[in-house]
């Protein structure tokens, strides 16, 4: 199939003011300037977008789509297992409902993939998953599972368990519990590699891809001191990590740059509902980006709605983020940060044919989604 006459922003080496994309079997086969368009063979479908803006499918790197639905209360909220503060062996895939209406909202906004999974009530909440937004069977939507291990610092685990008079009731308690868990997991791995295990431990096995740097810690951290604690512990155990929320990141940008860890910032389109988000500001992403931190923007749906991801990026651009970096903050960078950059995030030969077509810049309020394409299939057609 061919898409022609589009203003193509590839997020790679070269854009095309008027270009084409060809795909087959869900993968991009070629793309280029319309002057190089080879023409379609008989029977091949052509989608003429007549000057519309064409981007890689947008990506939300941190949300709870499918696992925390917008209405229904506890009946449809499977985001947190709040019966014990350490639940790393839980898998987000077991709590995600592909019938959640938010998946359609995402598709209608040009969002073709996302990272979803456990919330931040526990010190270690479980495994997140990266998936496509189209499907009815979750197993067919998965791009990477597990994709990250959710851990949390600050108010959430402290308040949720401290008020029950159980550990952790302080930030020290959170750090101590996580260190103890990682210490046990590291010892387990060492014994396993030496063939000294008497039997495998299901509750320890979930940490193996983290310790082997196959997936990162996905660290919920708003406040500067919590961000620095997360960095300290990750360095202590030589782990990869993403700094999720990173609300006060702009206050310690130089320290984050030195850490080498990327940031997934948001939700900023929301109220300052907790003490630890009192310095919430759309300028955050621009400050981090200019300092040299690889930064993605997220919605934390349903905290802010997933369909407002492009608006969140636009507001960040309004408050200082470079426009081109804004496009990358919802395409290329989240793909790379989530460990799936070889498949999605840019329009390049060999990558998944995940494409979003808009009437204009998707960051602008009046822009409409014309087409959303996932794995080469048109899954949404908007008003023309």
C-alpha positions as CSV (number, residue, x, y, z in Angstrom):
1,X,0.0,0.0,0.0
2,X,1.1,3.6,-0.6
3,X,0.5,6.9,1.2
4,X,1.3,9.8,-1.1
5,X,1.5,13.6,-1.1
6,X,2.1,13.9,2.6
7,X,4.2,16.3,4.6
8,X,6.2,13.5,6.2
9,X,8.1,14.1,9.5
10,X,10.1,10.9,9.8
11,X,11.8,11.7,13.1
12,X,14.9,10.3,11.4
13,X,17.5,11.8,9.1
14,X,15.3,13.4,6.5
15,X,11.8,14.9,6.2
16,X,9.8,15.3,3.0
17,X,7.6,18.3,2.3
18,X,5.7,16.2,-0.2
19,X,6.5,12.6,0.1
20,X,5.3,9.0,0.0
21,X,5.5,5.9,2.1
22,X,5.1,2.3,0.9
23,X,4.4,-0.6,3.2
24,X,3.7,-4.3,3.0
25,X,3.0,-7.0,5.6
26,X,3.0,-4.4,8.3
27,X,6.5,-3.1,7.6
28,X,7.7,0.1,5.8
29,X,9.3,-0.9,2.5
30,X,10.3,2.5,1.1
31,X,9.7,6.2,1.5
32,X,10.9,9.4,-0.1
33,X,10.1,12.5,-2.0
34,X,7.1,12.4,-4.4
35,X,9.5,13.1,-7.3
36,X,11.0,9.6,-6.5
37,X,7.6,7.9,-6.2
38,X,7.8,4.8,-8.3
39,X,4.1,4.6,-9.0
40,X,1.7,1.8,-7.8
41,X,1.2,-1.4,-9.6
42,X,-2.2,-2.5,-10.7
43,X,-4.3,-3.5,-7.7
44,X,-2.1,-1.7,-5.1
45,X,-4.0,0.7,-2.8
46,X,-3.1,4.4,-2.7
47,X,-4.0,6.7,0.1
48,X,-3.7,10.3,-1.1
49,X,-3.4,12.6,1.9
50,X,-3.1,15.8,-0.1
51,X,-0.6,17.8,2.0
52,X,-1.7,16.4,5.4
53,X,1.0,16.0,8.1
54,X,2.3,12.5,8.4
55,X,4.1,11.4,11.6
56,X,5.2,8.1,13.2
57,X,2.4,6.8,15.4
58,X,2.4,8.7,18.6
59,X,3.6,6.9,21.8
60,X,2.6,7.4,25.5
61,X,5.5,6.0,27.5
62,X,3.6,5.9,30.9
63,X,-0.1,5.4,31.4
64,X,-2.5,3.0,32.9
65,X,-4.8,2.4,29.9
66,X,-6.7,-0.9,30.3
67,X,-5.7,-1.5,33.8
68,X,-7.3,1.6,35.4
69,X,-10.5,2.4,33.5
70,X,-12.1,5.9,33.8
71,X,-15.3,4.8,35.5
72,X,-16.6,1.9,37.6
73,X,-14.4,2.3,40.7
74,X,-12.7,-0.7,42.2
75,X,-14.7,-3.0,39.9
76,X,-12.5,-2.0,36.9
77,X,-9.4,-0.7,38.6
78,X,-6.7,-3.3,38.7
79,X,-3.8,-0.9,38.9
80,X,-2.5,-1.6,42.4
81,X,-2.4,-4.6,44.7
82,X,-2.6,-2.7,47.9
83,X,-2.4,-5.6,50.3
84,X,1.4,-5.7,50.6
85,X,4.0,-3.1,49.6
86,X,6.3,-5.4,47.7
87,X,4.7,-7.2,44.7
88,X,7.3,-7.3,41.9
89,X,6.1,-10.6,40.6
90,X,2.8,-9.2,39.4
91,X,2.3,-8.8,35.7
92,X,0.4,-6.0,34.1
93,X,-0.7,-8.2,31.3
94,X,-3.0,-10.0,33.8
95,X,-4.9,-6.9,34.6
96,X,-5.3,-5.1,31.3
97,X,-8.7,-5.0,29.6
98,X,-8.4,-4.4,25.8
99,X,-12.0,-3.3,25.8
100,X,-11.2,-0.2,27.8
101,X,-12.6,2.8,25.7
102,X,-9.3,4.6,26.2
103,X,-7.7,2.4,23.6
104,X,-10.1,3.8,21.0
105,X,-9.5,7.4,22.3
106,X,-5.8,6.8,21.9
107,X,-6.2,5.5,18.3
108,X,-8.4,8.5,17.4
109,X,-5.6,10.8,18.6
110,X,-3.0,9.1,16.5
111,X,-1.5,7.1,19.4
112,X,-0.5,3.7,18.1
113,X,1.4,2.3,21.1
114,X,1.9,2.8,24.8
115,X,3.5,1.5,28.0
116,X,0.9,0.5,30.6
117,X,1.0,-1.5,33.8
118,X,0.9,-1.3,37.6
119,X,0.6,1.9,39.5
120,X,2.7,3.5,42.2
121,X,1.0,2.4,45.5
122,X,3.7,-0.1,46.3
123,X,7.4,0.1,46.6
124,X,7.6,-2.5,43.8
125,X,4.3,-2.8,41.9
126,X,5.0,-5.3,39.2
127,X,5.9,-5.6,35.5
128,X,4.7,-3.1,32.8
129,X,4.1,-4.0,29.2
130,X,4.6,-2.1,25.9
131,X,1.8,-2.7,23.4
132,X,-0.1,-1.6,20.4
133,X,-3.4,0.2,20.9
134,X,-5.3,-1.9,18.4
135,X,-6.7,-5.3,19.3
136,X,-9.2,-7.4,21.3
137,X,-6.7,-10.1,22.5
138,X,-4.0,-8.6,24.6
139,X,-1.5,-11.3,23.6
140,X,-1.6,-10.1,20.0
141,X,-1.1,-6.5,21.0
142,X,2.1,-7.0,23.0
143,X,5.4,-5.6,21.6
144,X,7.5,-6.2,24.7
145,X,6.6,-8.0,28.0
146,X,7.9,-7.5,30.5
147,X,9.0,-4.0,29.4
148,X,9.9,-2.5,32.8
149,X,9.6,-3.1,36.6
150,X,7.5,-0.5,38.4
151,X,9.0,0.9,41.6
152,X,7.8,4.0,43.5
153,X,9.3,6.6,45.8
154,X,7.7,9.3,47.9
155,X,4.1,10.0,49.0
156,X,2.2,7.1,47.5
157,X,3.8,4.0,49.2
158,X,4.6,6.1,52.3
159,X,0.9,7.1,52.8
160,X,-0.7,3.9,51.7
161,X,1.2,1.8,54.2
162,X,2.3,4.1,56.9
163,X,-1.3,4.8,57.8
164,X,-1.7,1.0,58.2
165,X,1.2,1.0,60.7
166,X,3.3,-1.2,58.5
167,X,6.5,-0.7,56.6
168,X,7.1,1.7,54.8
169,X,6.0,4.7,56.8
170,X,8.8,6.9,55.6
171,X,11.1,7.6,52.7
172,X,13.8,5.8,54.5
173,X,11.5,2.8,54.8
174,X,10.9,2.8,51.0
175,X,14.6,3.0,50.2
176,X,15.4,0.3,52.7
177,X,12.7,-2.1,51.4
178,X,13.8,-1.7,47.8
179,X,17.5,-2.2,48.7
180,X,16.7,-5.4,50.7
181,X,14.7,-6.8,47.8
182,X,17.4,-6.0,45.2
183,X,20.0,-7.4,47.6
184,X,18.1,-10.7,47.8
185,X,17.5,-10.8,44.1
186,X,21.2,-10.2,43.3
187,X,22.2,-13.0,45.6
188,X,19.7,-15.3,44.0
189,X,21.1,-14.4,40.5
190,X,24.6,-15.2,41.7
191,X,23.6,-18.6,43.0
192,X,21.6,-19.3,39.8
193,X,24.6,-18.5,37.6
194,X,26.8,-20.8,39.7
195,X,24.2,-23.6,39.5
196,X,23.8,-23.5,43.3
197,X,20.1,-23.0,43.5
198,X,18.1,-25.8,45.2
199,X,15.0,-24.6,43.4
200,X,13.8,-21.6,41.4
201,X,11.9,-18.9,43.3
202,X,9.0,-17.4,41.4
203,X,9.2,-14.2,43.5
204,X,12.8,-13.7,42.6
205,X,12.7,-14.6,38.9
206,X,10.9,-11.4,38.1
207,X,14.0,-9.4,39.0
208,X,16.3,-11.3,36.6
209,X,15.6,-9.2,33.5
210,X,16.2,-6.1,35.7
211,X,19.5,-7.2,37.1
212,X,20.6,-8.3,33.6
213,X,19.6,-4.9,32.2
214,X,17.2,-6.4,29.8
215,X,14.5,-4.1,31.2
216,X,14.7,-0.9,33.4
217,X,13.3,0.0,36.7
218,X,10.3,2.3,36.0
219,X,10.7,4.7,38.9
220,X,7.8,6.8,40.1
221,X,9.6,9.9,41.5
222,X,8.2,13.4,41.7
223,X,10.3,15.3,44.2
224,X,14.0,16.1,43.7
225,X,15.1,14.1,46.7
226,X,13.1,11.1,45.6
227,X,14.6,11.4,42.1
228,X,18.1,11.4,43.6
229,X,17.3,8.5,45.8
230,X,16.1,6.5,42.8
231,X,19.4,7.4,41.0
232,X,21.4,6.4,44.1
233,X,19.8,3.0,44.4
234,X,20.0,2.3,40.6
235,X,23.7,3.1,40.6
236,X,24.2,1.1,43.7
237,X,22.9,-2.1,42.0
238,X,24.1,-1.1,38.5
239,X,20.6,-1.0,36.9
240,X,19.0,0.7,34.0
241,X,16.1,3.1,35.0
242,X,13.6,5.6,33.6
243,X,12.7,8.5,35.8
244,X,8.9,8.7,35.5
245,X,7.0,11.9,36.4
246,X,10.3,13.7,37.3
247,X,8.2,16.7,38.3
248,X,11.0,18.5,40.0
249,X,13.6,17.4,37.4
250,X,14.0,21.0,36.2
251,X,15.4,21.9,39.7
252,X,18.2,19.2,39.4
253,X,18.7,18.9,35.7
254,X,22.5,18.8,35.9
255,X,22.3,15.8,38.3
256,X,19.9,14.0,36.1
257,X,22.2,14.5,33.0
258,X,25.1,13.1,35.0
259,X,23.1,10.1,36.0
260,X,22.6,9.1,32.3
261,X,19.0,8.1,33.0
262,X,16.1,9.3,30.7
263,X,13.0,11.0,32.0
264,X,9.3,10.4,31.2
265,X,7.6,13.7,32.3
266,X,4.0,14.1,33.3
267,X,1.1,14.3,33.9
268,X,1.4,18.1,33.7
269,X,-2.1,18.8,32.4
270,X,-3.6,18.2,35.9
271,X,-4.0,19.8,39.3
272,X,-1.2,20.1,41.9
273,X,-3.1,17.5,44.0
274,X,-0.3,16.4,46.2
275,X,2.5,18.2,48.1
276,X,5.2,16.5,46.1
277,X,3.9,18.1,42.8
278,X,3.8,21.7,44.1
279,X,6.5,22.6,41.5
280,X,4.6,21.1,38.6
281,X,5.4,23.2,35.5
282,X,5.2,22.8,31.7
283,X,8.7,24.3,31.5
284,X,10.1,21.1,33.0
285,X,10.5,19.2,29.7
286,X,12.3,22.1,28.0
287,X,14.7,22.6,30.8
288,X,15.6,18.9,30.9
289,X,15.8,18.6,27.1
290,X,18.1,21.6,26.8
291,X,20.3,20.2,29.5
292,X,20.8,17.0,27.6
293,X,18.3,14.6,29.2
294,X,16.5,12.3,26.8
295,X,12.9,13.1,27.7
296,X,9.5,11.8,26.7
297,X,6.1,13.2,27.6
298,X,3.3,11.1,29.1
299,X,-0.3,11.5,30.3
300,X,-0.4,8.9,33.1
301,X,-4.0,8.2,31.9
302,X,-6.5,8.4,33.4
303,X,-4.9,11.1,35.6
304,X,-4.9,13.2,32.4
305,X,-6.6,11.6,29.4
306,X,-4.5,9.8,26.8
307,X,-6.0,11.7,23.9
308,X,-4.5,14.9,25.3
309,X,-0.9,13.7,24.8
310,X,-0.3,16.0,21.8
311,X,-1.8,18.9,23.7
312,X,0.6,18.3,26.6
313,X,3.5,18.3,24.2
314,X,2.2,21.5,22.6
315,X,2.0,23.2,26.0
316,X,5.5,22.1,26.8
317,X,6.6,23.7,23.5
318,X,4.7,26.9,24.4
319,X,6.8,26.9,27.7
320,X,10.2,26.5,26.1
321,X,10.6,23.1,24.5
322,X,12.0,23.2,21.0
323,X,9.3,22.3,18.4
324,X,11.2,19.5,16.7
325,X,12.2,18.1,20.1
326,X,8.5,18.2,21.0
327,X,7.6,15.9,18.0
328,X,10.4,13.5,19.2
329,X,9.1,13.6,22.8
330,X,5.9,11.7,21.6
331,X,7.5,9.5,19.0
332,X,11.2,8.7,18.8
333,X,12.2,9.3,22.4
334,X,9.5,7.3,24.1
335,X,10.2,4.4,21.7
336,X,13.9,4.5,22.6
337,X,13.3,5.0,26.3
338,X,10.9,2.0,26.4
339,X,13.4,-0.2,24.6
340,X,11.4,-0.7,21.4
341,X,13.1,1.8,19.1
342,X,14.0,-0.9,16.6
343,X,10.3,-1.2,15.8
344,X,8.5,2.0,16.3
345,X,9.0,5.8,16.9
346,X,10.4,6.8,13.5
347,X,9.4,6.3,9.9
348,X,12.2,4.2,8.4
349,X,12.5,1.2,6.2
350,X,12.1,-2.0,8.1
351,X,10.1,-0.5,11.0
352,X,6.4,-1.2,11.8
353,X,4.0,0.7,9.6
354,X,2.6,2.7,12.5
355,X,1.6,6.0,11.0
356,X,-0.5,9.0,12.1
357,X,-2.0,11.5,9.6
358,X,-3.2,14.9,10.7
359,X,-4.8,18.0,9.1
360,X,-1.9,20.0,10.6
361,X,0.4,20.1,13.6
362,X,-1.1,17.6,16.1
363,X,0.0,19.9,19.0
364,X,-2.5,22.5,17.9
365,X,-6.0,22.4,19.4
366,X,-8.0,22.5,16.1
367,X,-5.9,19.8,14.3
368,X,-7.9,16.7,13.5
369,X,-6.6,13.1,13.1
370,X,-7.3,11.9,9.5
371,X,-5.9,8.4,9.6
372,X,-4.3,6.1,12.2
373,X,-2.4,3.2,10.8
374,X,-1.2,0.3,12.9
375,X,1.0,-2.5,11.5
376,X,0.0,-1.3,8.0
377,X,-3.8,-1.4,8.6
378,X,-6.0,1.7,8.7
379,X,-7.7,1.5,12.0
380,X,-9.2,5.0,12.2
381,X,-10.6,7.3,9.6
382,X,-11.5,10.8,10.7
383,X,-13.4,13.6,9.1
384,X,-12.0,14.7,5.8
